[in-house]
Amino acid sequence: MTKPEPLVVCPQNRQQWREWLHVHHDQHQNVWLVYHKKTSSFFALTTR
């Protein structure tokens, strides 16, 4: 039996991540949270 592919989530900020978790926390077994380092040219999700 193979595991399902994890869902890839790319929130733009902490609020979007929290909102996604609030709605989907019981719907997905595996999730990949994509975030970029502060030095990246992409938007970086902060922990604060």
GIFEN-V530486 format. One record per helix or strand. SS is the DSSP state (H for helix, E for strand). FROM is the first residue (numbers start at 1). TO is the last residue. Records with the same first field share a line. If there is no record, write none. Layout:
BEGIN
SS->FROM-TO / FROM-TO
END
This chain:
BEGIN
E->7-9 / 31-33
H->14-24
END
